[in-house]
Amino acid sequence: MFDKLEVVEKRYEELTQMISDPNIISNQAEWQKLMKEHASIEEVVLKYREYKKEKQSMEEAKEMLQDPELKELAEAEFYEAKERLPQIEEELKILLIPKDPDDDKNIICEIRAGAGGEEAALFAGTLFRMYTMYSEKKNWKLEILNENETELGGYKEITFMITGKGVYSRLKFESGVHRVQRVPDTESSGRIHTSTATVAVLPVVEDVEIEINPADIKMEVFRSSGAGGQHINKTSSAVRLIHEPTGIVVECQTERSQFQNRDNAMKMLRTKLYEIEKQKQDSEVANARKSQVGSGDRSEKIRTYNYPQGRITDHRIGMSIYQMENFLNGDIDEMIDNLIAADRAEKLQGENE
């Protein structure tokens, strides 16, 4: 590990000199690329320097132990540094785990009602409200891109974009099947029903990251409509894009202008094509052992919301929270923090094997 850290520190020092070079600064594209690399390794380098400083303090205190007048002070410094070193070492191990390149990206999230009819659509609405309230707590911006609302206020499907700092890093583990067990408002006999909704969290990609041939896209325009077929407006501003090579279809109908809807639909299409490419790459380099936390398999049941018991259970990490109302009001950080910790632990284990 320490050989690797020496290499990273040397590269950091090289980059520090390079980003101050006027010739490189004049080439903005190259300068920004180097600045990004510099920033990406800065945290690990600073932590490594902290480790080396602590180790040096321990060695100096060890020498001072020979002096009777300084022995008491030296002992305190020695044991303080000795206690701190393993802690810094663990922090360094975590920092050396390869970072997901998509962690800082914004997301496009799709929630679709699964098994359970109208009750599943209402649950999809509950999940959308939960992510909306979580976004508000994080000061993120949420924008609806497409929605198919039902008469009772649920959603057959809803697609939205969340923009802000580190959105994907916090929400990427939400992908999968969410299951609800509750007595529906529509059920007169009081029987508990089980319904599902599927959540897909995709990182938003820039134009340069995925190229799309305009000739491969077929565009259709139609009138935006709400629940029950009521027209939101009378002009054909809603846009449907069909990517003919893959058969992917995306729709956007929430903006008033056709241009804005097309722009948002293109973002959705790029994001979906990027996800396909990413899954191909992941499967090529994947370990034989499937990741328990981060597989993001949309067919996999990841969480159960049991209303009678007031319990939310995440099946990937075996964690239960008994604060249903708070959780559905967007207090989901505790669950997310534990998912991130479990993913890190799994990756650390993989590094050590």
Buried (B, 14 or more C-beta within 10 A) or exposed (E): EEEEBEEBBEBBEEBEEBBEEEEBBEEEEBBEEBBEBBEEBEEBBEBBEBBEEBBEBBEEBBEBBEEEEBEEEBBEBBEBBBEBBEEBBEBBBBBBBEEBEBEEBBBBBBBBBBBBBBBBBBBBBBBBEBBBBBBEEBEBEBEBBBBBBBEEEBBBBBBBBBBBEEBBBBBBBBBBBBBBBBBBEEEEEEEEBBBBBBBBBBBBBEEEBBEBEEEEBEEEBEBBBEBEEEEBEEEEBBBBBBBEEEEBBBBBBBBEEBEBBBEBBBBBBBBBBBBEEBEEEEEEEEEEEEBEBBBBEBEEEBBBBBBEEEBBBBBBBEBEBEEBEEBBBBBBEEBBEBBBEBBBBBBBEEEEE
